[in-house]
Amino acid sequence: MEAAMYFEKVFRECNEYKNLQRVSKELNKDPQAKQLFNQVSLLNSQLQQKQMMGQEIREQEVAAIQNLEAAAQQNEKIKRLMEADYKVNLLMAELNKIISKPLDELYGQIVETGV
């Protein structure tokens, strides 16, 4: 657990996270951008929940999210936030791959030996 706490500290200091923090603060200072971002997030979350529950997603819901996402992509602050978020997620995926390496090796051995 101590190592995890160390990595949290290192993560907070990495450029990708600092950039995400910076652009997040910029977005928070712009009420219109913040509202649009929140609308997109909320609607996406609602549609994902419906999908997970096996409920049908209506055409007008799909159109609504597409319109909101198109508007969001026109907003520079939202665009910068999404780009920064993408870079942080790439970093997280790489870290997860590194951390999971022992498990991949272990299960790889099981599959190879047919046990």
Biopython code that builds the backbone (N, CA, C, O; Angstrom):
import numpy as np
from Bio.PDB.StructureBuilder import StructureBuilder

atoms = [
    (1, "MET", "N", (0.816, -1.194, 0.000)),
    (1, "MET", "CA", (0.000, 0.000, 0.000)),
    (1, "MET", "C", (0.858, 1.256, 0.000)),
    (1, "MET", "O", (0.481, 2.276, -0.576)),
    (2, "GLU", "N", (2.007, 1.175, 0.645)),
    (2, "GLU", "CA", (2.895, 2.332, 0.691)),
    (2, "GLU", "C", (3.341, 2.732, -0.716)),
    (2, "GLU", "O", (3.454, 3.916, -1.032)),
    (3, "ALA", "N", (3.589, 1.738, -1.540)),
    (3, "ALA", "CA", (3.994, 2.009, -2.920)),
    (3, "ALA", "C", (2.876, 2.709, -3.676)),
    (3, "ALA", "O", (3.140, 3.604, -4.480)),
    (4, "ALA", "N", (1.640, 2.317, -3.430)),
    (4, "ALA", "CA", (0.495, 2.957, -4.091)),
    (4, "ALA", "C", (0.405, 4.431, -3.703)),
    (4, "ALA", "O", (0.111, 5.279, -4.545)),
    (5, "MET", "N", (0.655, 4.733, -2.441)),
    (5, "MET", "CA", (0.625, 6.119, -1.979)),
    (5, "MET", "C", (1.731, 6.933, -2.651)),
    (5, "MET", "O", (1.541, 8.101, -2.989)),
    (6, "TYR", "N", (2.868, 6.307, -2.835)),
    (6, "TYR", "CA", (3.976, 6.959, -3.526)),
    (6, "TYR", "C", (3.582, 7.267, -4.971)),
    (6, "TYR", "O", (3.830, 8.368, -5.464)),
    (7, "PHE", "N", (2.973, 6.300, -5.644)),
    (7, "PHE", "CA", (2.581, 6.509, -7.033)),
    (7, "PHE", "C", (1.490, 7.571, -7.161)),
    (7, "PHE", "O", (1.436, 8.293, -8.157)),
    (8, "GLU", "N", (0.626, 7.663, -6.157)),
    (8, "GLU", "CA", (-0.374, 8.737, -6.177)),
    (8, "GLU", "C", (0.333, 10.092, -6.181)),
    (8, "GLU", "O", (-0.029, 10.983, -6.949)),
    (9, "LYS", "N", (1.330, 10.240, -5.333)),
    (9, "LYS", "CA", (2.080, 11.497, -5.245)),
    (9, "LYS", "C", (2.779, 11.796, -6.575)),
    (9, "LYS", "O", (2.746, 12.924, -7.068)),
    (10, "VAL", "N", (3.401, 10.783, -7.137)),
    (10, "VAL", "CA", (4.094, 10.949, -8.413)),
    (10, "VAL", "C", (3.095, 11.331, -9.509)),
    (10, "VAL", "O", (3.376, 12.190, -10.344)),
    (11, "PHE", "N", (1.940, 10.690, -9.497)),
    (11, "PHE", "CA", (0.911, 10.972, -10.504)),
    (11, "PHE", "C", (0.458, 12.429, -10.412)),
    (11, "PHE", "O", (0.295, 13.097, -11.433)),
    (12, "ARG", "N", (0.258, 12.916, -9.189)),
    (12, "ARG", "CA", (-0.167, 14.300, -8.997)),
    (12, "ARG", "C", (0.862, 15.302, -9.532)),
    (12, "ARG", "O", (0.520, 16.440, -9.855)),
    (13, "GLU", "N", (2.101, 14.874, -9.620)),
    (13, "GLU", "CA", (3.176, 15.754, -10.081)),
    (13, "GLU", "C", (3.476, 15.621, -11.577)),
    (13, "GLU", "O", (4.250, 16.408, -12.123)),
    (14, "CYS", "N", (2.878, 14.646, -12.235)),
    (14, "CYS", "CA", (3.196, 14.441, -13.653)),
    (14, "CYS", "C", (2.551, 15.528, -14.517)),
    (14, "CYS", "O", (1.524, 16.101, -14.152)),
    (15, "ASN", "N", (3.159, 15.794, -15.644)),
    (15, "ASN", "CA", (2.701, 16.863, -16.551)),
    (15, "ASN", "C", (1.280, 16.638, -17.045)),
    (15, "ASN", "O", (0.506, 17.588, -17.161)),
    (16, "GLU", "N", (0.933, 15.392, -17.336)),
    (16, "GLU", "CA", (-0.402, 15.105, -17.859)),
    (16, "GLU", "C", (-1.479, 15.506, -16.851)),
    (16, "GLU", "O", (-2.483, 16.116, -17.220)),
    (17, "TYR", "N", (-1.268, 15.163, -15.585)),
    (17, "TYR", "CA", (-2.250, 15.505, -14.556)),
    (17, "TYR", "C", (-2.279, 17.013, -14.310)),
    (17, "TYR", "O", (-3.354, 17.600, -14.185)),
    (18, "LYS", "N", (-1.121, 17.632, -14.242)),
    (18, "LYS", "CA", (-1.063, 19.082, -14.019)),
    (18, "LYS", "C", (-1.773, 19.833, -15.139)),
    (18, "LYS", "O", (-2.468, 20.817, -14.888)),
    (19, "ASN", "N", (-1.599, 19.371, -16.367)),
    (19, "ASN", "CA", (-2.284, 19.998, -17.494)),
    (19, "ASN", "C", (-3.793, 19.824, -17.378)),
    (19, "ASN", "O", (-4.552, 20.761, -17.627)),
    (20, "LEU", "N", (-4.226, 18.628, -17.001)),
    (20, "LEU", "CA", (-5.661, 18.382, -16.812)),
    (20, "LEU", "C", (-6.215, 19.290, -15.715)),
    (20, "LEU", "O", (-7.312, 19.832, -15.857)),
    (21, "GLN", "N", (-5.484, 19.457, -14.648)),
    (21, "GLN", "CA", (-5.902, 20.365, -13.577)),
    (21, "GLN", "C", (-6.056, 21.788, -14.098)),
    (21, "GLN", "O", (-7.050, 22.460, -13.819)),
    (22, "ARG", "N", (-5.062, 22.239, -14.858)),
    (22, "ARG", "CA", (-5.072, 23.604, -15.387)),
    (22, "ARG", "C", (-6.265, 23.849, -16.300)),
    (22, "ARG", "O", (-6.968, 24.848, -16.146)),
    (23, "VAL", "N", (-6.500, 22.956, -17.241)),
    (23, "VAL", "CA", (-7.608, 23.170, -18.180)),
    (23, "VAL", "C", (-8.959, 22.988, -17.490)),
    (23, "VAL", "O", (-9.954, 23.594, -17.886)),
    (24, "SER", "N", (-8.984, 22.158, -16.468)),
    (24, "SER", "CA", (-10.215, 21.999, -15.682)),
    (24, "SER", "C", (-10.568, 23.306, -14.973)),
    (24, "SER", "O", (-11.731, 23.707, -14.943)),
    (25, "LYS", "N", (-9.572, 23.958, -14.411)),
    (25, "LYS", "CA", (-9.795, 25.250, -13.753)),
    (25, "LYS", "C", (-10.281, 26.298, -14.749)),
    (25, "LYS", "O", (-11.161, 27.099, -14.435)),
    (26, "GLU", "N", (-9.709, 26.290, -15.944)),
    (26, "GLU", "CA", (-10.131, 27.226, -16.991)),
    (26, "GLU", "C", (-11.602, 27.003, -17.347)),
    (26, "GLU", "O", (-12.371, 27.955, -17.484)),
    (27, "LEU", "N", (-11.974, 25.750, -17.492)),
    (27, "LEU", "CA", (-13.353, 25.417, -17.841)),
    (27, "LEU", "C", (-14.304, 25.849, -16.721)),
    (27, "LEU", "O", (-15.390, 26.364, -16.988)),
    (28, "ASN", "N", (-13.897, 25.640, -15.487)),
    (28, "ASN", "CA", (-14.732, 26.011, -14.343)),
    (28, "ASN", "C", (-14.994, 27.508, -14.257)),
    (28, "ASN", "O", (-15.998, 27.932, -13.684)),
    (29, "LYS", "N", (-14.108, 28.302, -14.816)),
    (29, "LYS", "CA", (-14.268, 29.759, -14.793)),
    (29, "LYS", "C", (-15.228, 30.260, -15.873)),
    (29, "LYS", "O", (-15.616, 31.428, -15.865)),
    (30, "ASP", "N", (-15.607, 29.386, -16.792)),
    (30, "ASP", "CA", (-16.494, 29.761, -17.901)),
    (30, "ASP", "C", (-17.850, 29.093, -17.687)),
    (30, "ASP", "O", (-18.000, 27.906, -17.977)),
    (31, "PRO", "N", (-18.850, 29.839, -17.179)),
    (31, "PRO", "CA", (-20.151, 29.231, -16.858)),
    (31, "PRO", "C", (-20.815, 28.521, -18.037)),
    (31, "PRO", "O", (-21.418, 27.463, -17.855)),
    (32, "GLN", "N", (-20.712, 29.085, -19.238)),
    (32, "GLN", "CA", (-21.334, 28.453, -20.408)),
    (32, "GLN", "C", (-20.663, 27.128, -20.739)),
    (32, "GLN", "O", (-21.334, 26.122, -20.967)),
    (33, "ALA", "N", (-19.345, 27.135, -20.763)),
    (33, "ALA", "CA", (-18.608, 25.908, -21.080)),
    (33, "ALA", "C", (-18.861, 24.850, -20.016)),
    (33, "ALA", "O", (-19.052, 23.675, -20.328)),
    (34, "LYS", "N", (-18.861, 25.277, -18.760)),
    (34, "LYS", "CA", (-19.093, 24.350, -17.656)),
    (34, "LYS", "C", (-20.486, 23.734, -17.746)),
    (34, "LYS", "O", (-20.647, 22.530, -17.551)),
    (35, "GLN", "N", (-21.489, 24.556, -18.042)),
    (35, "GLN", "CA", (-22.861, 24.049, -18.162)),
    (35, "GLN", "C", (-22.982, 23.058, -19.310)),
    (35, "GLN", "O", (-23.605, 22.007, -19.162)),
    (36, "LEU", "N", (-22.388, 23.389, -20.453)),
    (36, "LEU", "CA", (-22.435, 22.497, -21.609)),
    (36, "LEU", "C", (-21.723, 21.179, -21.299)),
    (36, "LEU", "O", (-22.226, 20.105, -21.629)),
    (37, "PHE", "N", (-20.573, 21.263, -20.675)),
    (37, "PHE", "CA", (-19.831, 20.057, -20.302)),
    (37, "PHE", "C", (-20.658, 19.184, -19.360)),
    (37, "PHE", "O", (-20.728, 17.967, -19.527)),
    (38, "ASN", "N", (-21.279, 19.817, -18.375)),
    (38, "ASN", "CA", (-22.107, 19.078, -17.422)),
    (38, "ASN", "C", (-23.317, 18.434, -18.099)),
    (38, "ASN", "O", (-23.702, 17.319, -17.749)),
    (39, "GLN", "N", (-23.910, 19.124, -19.057)),
    (39, "GLN", "CA", (-25.059, 18.561, -19.788)),
    (39, "GLN", "C", (-24.636, 17.319, -20.567)),
    (39, "GLN", "O", (-25.324, 16.299, -20.544)),
    (40, "VAL", "N", (-23.517, 17.411, -21.244)),
    (40, "VAL", "CA", (-23.013, 16.263, -22.020)),
    (40, "VAL", "C", (-22.726, 15.100, -21.079)),
    (40, "VAL", "O", (-23.116, 13.966, -21.355)),
    (41, "SER", "N", (-22.048, 15.373, -19.973)),
    (41, "SER", "CA", (-21.700, 14.315, -19.014)),
    (41, "SER", "C", (-22.940, 13.657, -18.437)),
    (41, "SER", "O", (-23.011, 12.432, -18.342)),
    (42, "LEU", "N", (-23.916, 14.467, -18.053)),
    (42, "LEU", "CA", (-25.138, 13.939, -17.459)),
    (42, "LEU", "C", (-25.911, 13.077, -18.452)),
    (42, "LEU", "O", (-26.340, 11.973, -18.117)),
    (43, "LEU", "N", (-26.088, 13.574, -19.659)),
    (43, "LEU", "CA", (-26.839, 12.815, -20.658)),
    (43, "LEU", "C", (-26.106, 11.536, -21.033)),
    (43, "LEU", "O", (-26.733, 10.488, -21.190)),
    (44, "ASN", "N", (-24.785, 11.606, -21.178)),
    (44, "ASN", "CA", (-24.001, 10.396, -21.460)),
    (44, "ASN", "C", (-24.172, 9.366, -20.356)),
    (44, "ASN", "O", (-24.353, 8.179, -20.626)),
    (45, "SER", "N", (-24.115, 9.819, -19.128)),
    (45, "SER", "CA", (-24.277, 8.932, -17.982)),
    (45, "SER", "C", (-25.663, 8.288, -17.975)),
    (45, "SER", "O", (-25.793, 7.089, -17.729)),
    (46, "GLN", "N", (-26.683, 9.078, -18.241)),
    (46, "GLN", "CA", (-28.049, 8.554, -18.264)),
    (46, "GLN", "C", (-28.222, 7.510, -19.363)),
    (46, "GLN", "O", (-28.854, 6.474, -19.150)),
    (47, "LEU", "N", (-27.661, 7.785, -20.533)),
    (47, "LEU", "CA", (-27.787, 6.837, -21.645)),
    (47, "LEU", "C", (-27.002, 5.558, -21.380)),
    (47, "LEU", "O", (-27.455, 4.471, -21.738)),
    (48, "GLN", "N", (-25.832, 5.674, -20.757)),
    (48, "GLN", "CA", (-25.064, 4.481, -20.404)),
    (48, "GLN", "C", (-25.817, 3.627, -19.401)),
    (48, "GLN", "O", (-25.811, 2.399, -19.488)),
    (49, "GLN", "N", (-26.468, 4.283, -18.447)),
    (49, "GLN", "CA", (-27.248, 3.543, -17.456)),
    (49, "GLN", "C", (-28.407, 2.803, -18.113)),
    (49, "GLN", "O", (-28.671, 1.642, -17.802)),
    (50, "LYS", "N", (-29.094, 3.485, -19.024)),
    (50, "LYS", "CA", (-30.198, 2.837, -19.734)),
    (50, "LYS", "C", (-29.691, 1.625, -20.501)),
    (50, "LYS", "O", (-30.308, 0.560, -20.491)),
    (51, "GLN", "N", (-28.561, 1.807, -21.163)),
    (51, "GLN", "CA", (-27.986, 0.730, -21.962)),
    (51, "GLN", "C", (-27.609, -0.456, -21.075)),
    (51, "GLN", "O", (-27.868, -1.604, -21.437)),
    (52, "MET", "N", (-27.006, -0.192, -19.925)),
    (52, "MET", "CA", (-26.612, -1.266, -19.010)),
    (52, "MET", "C", (-27.827, -2.002, -18.459)),
    (52, "MET", "O", (-27.745, -3.190, -18.151)),
    (53, "MET", "N", (-28.939, -1.312, -18.336)),
    (53, "MET", "CA", (-30.155, -1.935, -17.815)),
    (53, "MET", "C", (-30.963, -2.594, -18.925)),
    (53, "MET", "O", (-32.038, -3.141, -18.679)),
    (54, "GLY", "N", (-30.437, -2.540, -20.161)),
    (54, "GLY", "CA", (-31.112, -3.178, -21.278)),
    (54, "GLY", "C", (-32.310, -2.396, -21.800)),
    (54, "GLY", "O", (-33.139, -2.930, -22.537)),
    (55, "GLN", "N", (-32.394, -1.127, -21.412)),
    (55, "GLN", "CA", (-33.497, -0.305, -21.885)),
    (55, "GLN", "C", (-33.169, 0.278, -23.258)),
    (55, "GLN", "O", (-32.010, 0.518, -23.595)),
    (56, "GLU", "N", (-34.201, 0.493, -24.020)),
    (56, "GLU", "CA", (-34.035, 1.037, -25.360)),
    (56, "GLU", "C", (-33.693, 2.520, -25.285)),
    (56, "GLU", "O", (-34.267, 3.270, -24.496)),
    (57, "ILE", "N", (-32.754, 2.918, -26.117)),
    (57, "ILE", "CA", (-32.395, 4.332, -26.234)),
    (57, "ILE", "C", (-33.101, 4.868, -27.470)),
    (57, "ILE", "O", (-32.903, 4.392, -28.587)),
    (58, "ARG", "N", (-33.932, 5.875, -27.229)),
    (58, "ARG", "CA", (-34.751, 6.425, -28.313)),
    (58, "ARG", "C", (-33.920, 7.298, -29.250)),
    (58, "ARG", "O", (-32.862, 7.812, -28.889)),
    (59, "GLU", "N", (-34.442, 7.445, -30.467)),
    (59, "GLU", "CA", (-33.758, 8.236, -31.489)),
    (59, "GLU", "C", (-33.516, 9.665, -31.039)),
    (59, "GLU", "O", (-32.449, 10.226, -31.286)),
    (60, "GLN", "N", (-34.513, 10.260, -30.373)),
    (60, "GLN", "CA", (-34.360, 11.649, -29.944)),
    (60, "GLN", "C", (-33.284, 11.782, -28.863)),
    (60, "GLN", "O", (-32.656, 12.835, -28.751)),
    (61, "GLU", "N", (-33.062, 10.741, -28.072)),
    (61, "GLU", "CA", (-31.989, 10.772, -27.080)),
    (61, "GLU", "C", (-30.626, 10.733, -27.763)),
    (61, "GLU", "O", (-29.698, 11.436, -27.363)),
    (62, "VAL", "N", (-30.519, 9.912, -28.786)),
    (62, "VAL", "CA", (-29.277, 9.820, -29.559)),
    (62, "VAL", "C", (-29.015, 11.157, -30.248)),
    (62, "VAL", "O", (-27.888, 11.651, -30.238)),
    (63, "ALA", "N", (-30.042, 11.738, -30.840)),
    (63, "ALA", "CA", (-29.895, 13.031, -31.508)),
    (63, "ALA", "C", (-29.496, 14.115, -30.514)),
    (63, "ALA", "O", (-28.661, 14.965, -30.820)),
    (64, "ALA", "N", (-30.091, 14.084, -29.329)),
    (64, "ALA", "CA", (-29.785, 15.092, -28.310)),
    (64, "ALA", "C", (-28.324, 15.017, -27.889)),
    (64, "ALA", "O", (-27.658, 16.046, -27.770)),
    (65, "ILE", "N", (-27.822, 13.809, -27.662)),
    (65, "ILE", "CA", (-26.425, 13.687, -27.240)),
    (65, "ILE", "C", (-25.494, 14.064, -28.377)),
    (65, "ILE", "O", (-24.447, 14.667, -28.139)),
    (66, "GLN", "N", (-25.847, 13.726, -29.597)),
    (66, "GLN", "CA", (-25.014, 14.092, -30.742)),
    (66, "GLN", "C", (-24.948, 15.604, -30.897)),
    (66, "GLN", "O", (-23.884, 16.152, -31.183)),
    (67, "ASN", "N", (-26.078, 16.282, -30.711)),
    (67, "ASN", "CA", (-26.098, 17.746, -30.813)),
    (67, "ASN", "C", (-25.268, 18.385, -29.705)),
    (67, "ASN", "O", (-24.507, 19.321, -29.949)),
    (68, "LEU", "N", (-25.420, 17.875, -28.492)),
    (68, "LEU", "CA", (-24.643, 18.416, -27.373)),
    (68, "LEU", "C", (-23.149, 18.189, -27.567)),
    (68, "LEU", "O", (-22.338, 19.080, -27.312)),
    (69, "GLU", "N", (-22.795, 16.995, -28.018)),
    (69, "GLU", "CA", (-21.379, 16.687, -28.234)),
    (69, "GLU", "C", (-20.795, 17.540, -29.360)),
    (69, "GLU", "O", (-19.642, 17.962, -29.284)),
    (70, "ALA", "N", (-21.578, 17.791, -30.394)),
    (70, "ALA", "CA", (-21.111, 18.654, -31.483)),
    (70, "ALA", "C", (-20.869, 20.067, -30.969)),
    (70, "ALA", "O", (-19.866, 20.693, -31.315)),
    (71, "ALA", "N", (-21.782, 20.570, -30.147)),
    (71, "ALA", "CA", (-21.617, 21.902, -29.556)),
    (71, "ALA", "C", (-20.400, 21.929, -28.638)),
    (71, "ALA", "O", (-19.645, 22.901, -28.636)),
    (72, "ALA", "N", (-20.207, 20.877, -27.866)),
    (72, "ALA", "CA", (-19.078, 20.804, -26.940)),
    (72, "ALA", "C", (-17.755, 20.801, -27.697)),
    (72, "ALA", "O", (-16.782, 21.404, -27.245)),
    (73, "GLN", "N", (-17.712, 20.132, -28.838)),
    (73, "GLN", "CA", (-16.477, 20.052, -29.610)),
    (73, "GLN", "C", (-16.117, 21.391, -30.255)),
    (73, "GLN", "O", (-14.979, 21.603, -30.673)),
    (74, "GLN", "N", (-17.096, 22.287, -30.329)),
    (74, "GLN", "CA", (-16.834, 23.626, -30.867)),
    (74, "GLN", "C", (-16.280, 24.561, -29.793)),
    (74, "GLN", "O", (-15.760, 25.632, -30.103)),
    (75, "ASN", "N", (-16.395, 24.152, -28.542)),
    (75, "ASN", "CA", (-15.932, 24.980, -27.433)),
    (75, "ASN", "C", (-14.470, 24.645, -27.143)),
    (75, "ASN", "O", (-14.148, 23.504, -26.815)),
    (76, "GLU", "N", (-13.593, 25.628, -27.261)),
    (76, "GLU", "CA", (-12.153, 25.395, -27.107)),
    (76, "GLU", "C", (-11.784, 24.884, -25.713)),
    (76, "GLU", "O", (-10.902, 24.035, -25.579)),
    (77, "LYS", "N", (-12.446, 25.389, -24.684)),
    (77, "LYS", "CA", (-12.114, 24.963, -23.329)),
    (77, "LYS", "C", (-12.494, 23.499, -23.112)),
    (77, "LYS", "O", (-11.752, 22.744, -22.484)),
    (78, "ILE", "N", (-13.639, 23.113, -23.627)),
    (78, "ILE", "CA", (-14.060, 21.710, -23.510)),
    (78, "ILE", "C", (-13.136, 20.823, -24.337)),
    (78, "ILE", "O", (-12.748, 19.736, -23.910)),
    (79, "LYS", "N", (-12.797, 21.302, -25.509)),
    (79, "LYS", "CA", (-11.898, 20.546, -26.381)),
    (79, "LYS", "C", (-10.544, 20.308, -25.700)),
    (79, "LYS", "O", (-10.009, 19.200, -25.742)),
    (80, "ARG", "N", (-9.998, 21.350, -25.077)),
    (80, "ARG", "CA", (-8.717, 21.202, -24.371)),
    (80, "ARG", "C", (-8.850, 20.246, -23.188)),
    (80, "ARG", "O", (-7.942, 19.462, -22.913)),
    (81, "LEU", "N", (-9.986, 20.315, -22.489)),
    (81, "LEU", "CA", (-10.204, 19.401, -21.370)),
    (81, "LEU", "C", (-10.258, 17.958, -21.867)),
    (81, "LEU", "O", (-9.650, 17.071, -21.267)),
    (82, "MET", "N", (-10.975, 17.724, -22.949)),
    (82, "MET", "CA", (-11.086, 16.367, -23.490)),
    (82, "MET", "C", (-9.727, 15.835, -23.951)),
    (82, "MET", "O", (-9.422, 14.658, -23.763)),
    (83, "GLU", "N", (-8.918, 16.702, -24.552)),
    (83, "GLU", "CA", (-7.581, 16.292, -24.995)),
    (83, "GLU", "C", (-6.698, 15.954, -23.795)),
    (83, "GLU", "O", (-5.978, 14.955, -23.810)),
    (84, "ALA", "N", (-6.755, 16.791, -22.755)),
    (84, "ALA", "CA", (-5.961, 16.545, -21.551)),
    (84, "ALA", "C", (-6.425, 15.267, -20.861)),
    (84, "ALA", "O", (-5.607, 14.482, -20.383)),
    (85, "ASP", "N", (-7.740, 15.061, -20.811)),
    (85, "ASP", "CA", (-8.300, 13.857, -20.207)),
    (85, "ASP", "C", (-7.846, 12.615, -20.972)),
    (85, "ASP", "O", (-7.521, 11.594, -20.367)),
    (86, "TYR", "N", (-7.825, 12.704, -22.284)),
    (86, "TYR", "CA", (-7.375, 11.590, -23.119)),
    (86, "TYR", "C", (-5.926, 11.218, -22.795)),
    (86, "TYR", "O", (-5.591, 10.039, -22.683)),
    (87, "LYS", "N", (-5.073, 12.234, -22.645)),
    (87, "LYS", "CA", (-3.664, 11.970, -22.335)),
    (87, "LYS", "C", (-3.505, 11.336, -20.958)),
    (87, "LYS", "O", (-2.668, 10.452, -20.775)),
    (88, "VAL", "N", (-4.301, 11.780, -19.990)),
    (88, "VAL", "CA", (-4.249, 11.178, -18.655)),
    (88, "VAL", "C", (-4.725, 9.729, -18.730)),
    (88, "VAL", "O", (-4.154, 8.855, -18.077)),
    (89, "ASN", "N", (-5.756, 9.471, -19.514)),
    (89, "ASN", "CA", (-6.253, 8.098, -19.646)),
    (89, "ASN", "C", (-5.243, 7.191, -20.330)),
    (89, "ASN", "O", (-5.142, 6.013, -19.989)),
    (90, "LEU", "N", (-4.491, 7.725, -21.296)),
    (90, "LEU", "CA", (-3.417, 6.935, -21.914)),
    (90, "LEU", "C", (-2.356, 6.573, -20.876)),
    (90, "LEU", "O", (-1.877, 5.440, -20.826)),
    (91, "LEU", "N", (-2.001, 7.551, -20.057)),
    (91, "LEU", "CA", (-1.027, 7.313, -18.995)),
    (91, "LEU", "C", (-1.548, 6.258, -18.016)),
    (91, "LEU", "O", (-0.812, 5.353, -17.622)),
    (92, "MET", "N", (-2.813, 6.379, -17.628)),
    (92, "MET", "CA", (-3.409, 5.412, -16.704)),
    (92, "MET", "C", (-3.427, 4.007, -17.309)),
    (92, "MET", "O", (-3.174, 3.027, -16.609)),
    (93, "ALA", "N", (-3.720, 3.910, -18.588)),
    (93, "ALA", "CA", (-3.731, 2.603, -19.254)),
    (93, "ALA", "C", (-2.332, 1.998, -19.260)),
    (93, "ALA", "O", (-2.168, 0.797, -19.045)),
    (94, "GLU", "N", (-1.338, 2.825, -19.505)),
    (94, "GLU", "CA", (0.041, 2.344, -19.504)),
    (94, "GLU", "C", (0.456, 1.886, -18.103)),
    (94, "GLU", "O", (1.092, 0.844, -17.944)),
    (95, "LEU", "N", (0.091, 2.671, -17.099)),
    (95, "LEU", "CA", (0.387, 2.284, -15.712)),
    (95, "LEU", "C", (-0.306, 0.971, -15.350)),
    (95, "LEU", "O", (0.288, 0.101, -14.714)),
    (96, "ASN", "N", (-1.557, 0.840, -15.759)),
    (96, "ASN", "CA", (-2.297, -0.390, -15.478)),
    (96, "ASN", "C", (-1.633, -1.599, -16.148)),
    (96, "ASN", "O", (-1.562, -2.687, -15.577)),
    (97, "LYS", "N", (-1.159, -1.380, -17.355)),
    (97, "LYS", "CA", (-0.472, -2.451, -18.079)),
    (97, "LYS", "C", (0.796, -2.882, -17.324)),
    (97, "LYS", "O", (1.092, -4.072, -17.215)),
    (98, "ILE", "N", (1.530, -1.903, -16.813)),
    (98, "ILE", "CA", (2.758, -2.194, -16.079)),
    (98, "ILE", "C", (2.443, -2.908, -14.769)),
    (98, "ILE", "O", (3.075, -3.909, -14.429)),
    (99, "ILE", "N", (1.454, -2.383, -14.033)),
    (99, "ILE", "CA", (1.086, -2.969, -12.744)),
    (99, "ILE", "C", (0.542, -4.386, -12.913)),
    (99, "ILE", "O", (0.766, -5.251, -12.066)),
    (100, "SER", "N", (-0.174, -4.614, -14.013)),
    (100, "SER", "CA", (-0.813, -5.922, -14.249)),
    (100, "SER", "C", (0.130, -6.952, -14.865)),
    (100, "SER", "O", (-0.257, -8.106, -15.049)),
    (101, "LYS", "N", (1.339, -6.560, -15.179)),
    (101, "LYS", "CA", (2.274, -7.466, -15.850)),
    (101, "LYS", "C", (2.455, -8.799, -15.107)),
    (101, "LYS", "O", (2.449, -9.844, -15.757)),
    (102, "PRO", "N", (2.616, -8.808, -13.782)),
    (102, "PRO", "CA", (2.755, -10.102, -13.092)),
    (102, "PRO", "C", (1.549, -11.020, -13.305)),
    (102, "PRO", "O", (1.713, -12.229, -13.469)),
    (103, "LEU", "N", (0.354, -10.457, -13.303)),
    (103, "LEU", "CA", (-0.844, -11.276, -13.527)),
    (103, "LEU", "C", (-0.882, -11.804, -14.956)),
    (103, "LEU", "O", (-1.220, -12.965, -15.188)),
    (104, "ASP", "N", (-0.534, -10.946, -15.909)),
    (104, "ASP", "CA", (-0.492, -11.395, -17.305)),
    (104, "ASP", "C", (0.487, -12.553, -17.475)),
    (104, "ASP", "O", (0.201, -13.526, -18.173)),
    (105, "GLU", "N", (1.651, -12.434, -16.824)),
    (105, "GLU", "CA", (2.646, -13.507, -16.914)),
    (105, "GLU", "C", (2.130, -14.780, -16.262)),
    (105, "GLU", "O", (2.286, -15.870, -16.812)),
    (106, "LEU", "N", (1.519, -14.645, -15.095)),
    (106, "LEU", "CA", (0.997, -15.801, -14.374)),
    (106, "LEU", "C", (-0.054, -16.534, -15.193)),
    (106, "LEU", "O", (0.033, -17.747, -15.385)),
    (107, "TYR", "N", (-1.044, -15.798, -15.672)),
    (107, "TYR", "CA", (-2.106, -16.435, -16.448)),
    (107, "TYR", "C", (-1.593, -16.900, -17.794)),
    (107, "TYR", "O", (-2.114, -17.864, -18.353)),
    (108, "GLY", "N", (-0.574, -16.227, -18.327)),
    (108, "GLY", "CA", (0.043, -16.684, -19.565)),
    (108, "GLY", "C", (0.687, -18.036, -19.400)),
    (108, "GLY", "O", (0.651, -18.862, -20.313)),
    (109, "GLN", "N", (1.280, -18.273, -18.236)),
    (109, "GLN", "CA", (1.894, -19.572, -17.945)),
    (109, "GLN", "C", (0.845, -20.666, -17.833)),
    (109, "GLN", "O", (1.071, -21.792, -18.276)),
    (110, "ILE", "N", (-0.277, -20.350, -17.254)),
    (110, "ILE", "CA", (-1.354, -21.332, -17.093)),
    (110, "ILE", "C", (-1.883, -21.743, -18.469)),
    (110, "ILE", "O", (-2.096, -22.925, -18.742)),
    (111, "VAL", "N", (-2.089, -20.747, -19.321)),
    (111, "VAL", "CA", (-2.609, -21.026, -20.668)),
    (111, "VAL", "C", (-1.584, -21.835, -21.454)),
    (111, "VAL", "O", (-1.956, -22.767, -22.169)),
    (112, "GLU", "N", (-0.306, -21.499, -21.337)),
    (112, "GLU", "CA", (0.740, -22.214, -22.072)),
    (112, "GLU", "C", (0.858, -23.679, -21.637)),
    (112, "GLU", "O", (1.069, -24.563, -22.468)),
    (113, "THR", "N", (0.720, -23.927, -20.338)),
    (113, "THR", "CA", (0.900, -25.292, -19.852)),
    (113, "THR", "C", (-0.387, -26.094, -19.904)),
    (113, "THR", "O", (-0.377, -27.307, -19.699)),
    (114, "GLY", "N", (-1.506, -25.411, -20.181)),
    (114, "GLY", "CA", (-2.782, -26.109, -20.279)),
    (114, "GLY", "C", (-3.329, -26.529, -18.947)),
    (114, "GLY", "O", (-4.189, -27.409, -18.897)),
    (115, "VAL", "N", (-2.868, -25.937, -17.854)),
    (115, "VAL", "CA", (-3.354, -26.301, -16.509)),
    (115, "VAL", "C", (-4.664, -25.647, -16.229)),
    (115, "VAL", "O", (-5.229, -25.833, -15.151)),
]
sb = StructureBuilder()
sb.init_structure("model")
sb.init_model(0)
sb.init_chain("A")
sb.init_seg("    ")
for serial, (resi, resn, name, xyz) in enumerate(atoms, 1):
    if name == "N":
        sb.init_residue(resn, " ", resi, " ")
    sb.init_atom(name, np.array(xyz, "f"), 0.0, 1.0, " ", f" {name:<3s}", serial, name[0])
structure = sb.get_structure()
